Amino acid sequence: MTLNDTVRRVTDRIIDRSRDTRGPHLDRMAAARSKGPARGHLSCSGQAHAYAATGGDKDRLAEGTAGNLGIVTAYNDMLSAHQPFERYPDLIRRAARDVGGTAQVAGGVPAMCDGVTQGEAGMELSLFSRDTIALAASVALSHNTFDAAVFLGVCDKIVPGLVIAAQAFGHLPAVFVPAGPMESGLANDDKAKVRQKFASGEVGRDALMAAEMAAYHGPGTCTFYGTANTNQMLMEFMGLHLPGSSFVSPNTELRDALTREGAQRALALSALGNDYTPVCDILDERAFVNGIVGLNATGGSTNLLIHLIAMARAGGIVLDWQDFSDLSDVTPLLARVYPNGLADVNHFHAAGGLGYMIGELLKTGLLHPDTRTVAGEGLEHYTQDPKLKDGVLSWEPGPEASLNTKILRPASEPFQSTGGLKRMTGSLGTAVMKVSAVASEHHVIEAPARVFADQEEVKAAFKAGTLTEDVVVVVRFQGPKANGMPELHSLTPILSIMQGRGQRVALVTDGRMSGASGKVPAAIHVSPEALNGGPIAQLQDGDIVRVDAVQGVLDILTSGVLDREPATADLTGNQHGVGRELFAAFRANVGSAETGAAVF
């Protein structure tokens, strides 16, 4: 199939834009690669320190002829998605020994849960945790004792942070190993209805707690299609997972077999073998375009509009939001997974999942078919499903047709002809909107603004009964420089109630929404942010704002607004507590959301 013209044009544009940064990155990786297996250059004392606690693996490590695999793990048992990783190091070590290699836990990285910190002060560390993870993973690999790496991570900031670190060590091969989703519990739509009833005072906290516990009930990733599961999709589209491994449930025989195979595959890709495939050869411009197409085709998390940019820049590749928007214009929406539909990721996987979707996108020329991956040359590998028969892992062709067209459709009959994301520009700045779950009648909202400094002020106004008219709710001083850009997840039930009452309502913010944000039009990541001179700081109550996801417009219609002095905010309350004081350097040095909100 001929490559789609827009896909080709956007890819060429990214390549041209990245020439001054991509070339030097690849030169650095080539220099690191030319030195050969790193631990051979360590002193005898240095090697002895590295091998002292490895027991029966000592001799093999000292000989230096077998591959040594570094395990970077985000394990903790507070995150349901990461709890299964507790068993992985032993599985990986045994798998490495089975093929004559060794494996060591190189280090751990922090992993926080946005679901726990939503609406709390800890959420102000969430975005910065991504770069902290990248730093921690780099420390883990800095000992230079590894020939390849496996990265154990799933959730929101963890996978992007690990990819940034993998890019810094791009001369090493790496396989990303997931844990899989928890079994389906209370339907996500039913959970959302209880949240709305609680927000409106119809049910008490006991009913809310019961619903939440029924939804989040066991080990594995949350089953809605938020940032964590979007990460897993990307790792397949970009070739860093084994094919079909993203949505296999934890603690199953197939999951364990995939973990063992991931370890052995990472060793096989090292410079000691015959199939050397470093990360820098996998994560090229084509791989990132494939990831953006996957993001659009699945209606994925808006958080990746920040993370993908930061992940790419770590490898010298420069993306911008126009790339996402242009690819969205030609990418059909093939999936309806909550919050874009009623199904969860388990239902999506059962209907044909990523393998079927990748096959459909390849047939229509919307993906680069010739990328390098951990499974071998070409994305066609990712149309296959893993199977375990009599203890032997193999891959077989996936389904040729969707097994449930209410969840997953062919490219010839998509849910909508364009993808899930829209870039918006105008006199209010630049923003993005996830439109895949927003009904068409809500794509254009023109209404007076109500301006707030945080989401608690919005909640208070709602409870006071002052948000009863058509309105554009503006929440500012929520950008990365102001307070770390927390998600404004708790606004979703309130705005949904207002929309359900028949009000014309939209959200405009320089902050983030949840990766599961859905039915209410939300122009988010507004740049420049209020603290950085953005026009959003000049808005006042009553100013008319137009949010137009059809034309991609974010405009102030009231005259004279940009002549005003910008508002200021008292942010002293955001500087201390739950570790926020330790992140002052991050807030001072962070880039804009448009450039990935990175501190590097």
Buried (B, 14 or more C-beta within 10 A) or exposed (E): EEBBEBBBEBBEBBBEBBEEBBEEBBEBBEEBBEEEBBBEEBEEEBBEEBBEEBEEBBEBBBEBEBBBBBBBBBBBEEBBBBBBBBBBBEBBBEBBBEBEBBBBBBBBBBBBBBBEBBBEBBBBBBBBBBBBBBBBBBBBBEBBBBBBBBBBBBBBBBBBBBBBBBBBBBBBBBBBBBBBBBBBBBBBBBBBBBBBBBBBEEBEEEEBEEBBEBBBBEBBBBBBBBBBBBBBBBBBBBBBBBBBBBBBBBBEEBBBBBBBBBBBBBBBBBBBBEEBBBBBBBBBBBBBBBBBBBBBBBBBBBBBBBBBBBBBBBBBBBBBBBBBBBBBBBBBBBBBBBBBBBBBBBBBBBBBBBBBBBBBBBBBBBBBBEBBBBBBBBBBBBBBBBEBEEEEBEBEEBBEEBEBBEBBBBBEEBBBEBBBBBBBBBBBBBBBBBBBBBEEEBBBBBBBBBBBBBBEEBBEBBEEEEBEEBBBBBBBBBBBBBBBBBBBBBBBBBBBBBBEEEBBBBBBBBBBBBBBBBBBBBBBBBBBBBBBEBBBBBBEEEBBBBBBBEBBBBBBEBEEBEEEEBBEBEBEEBEEEEEBEEBEEBBEEBBBBBBBBBBB
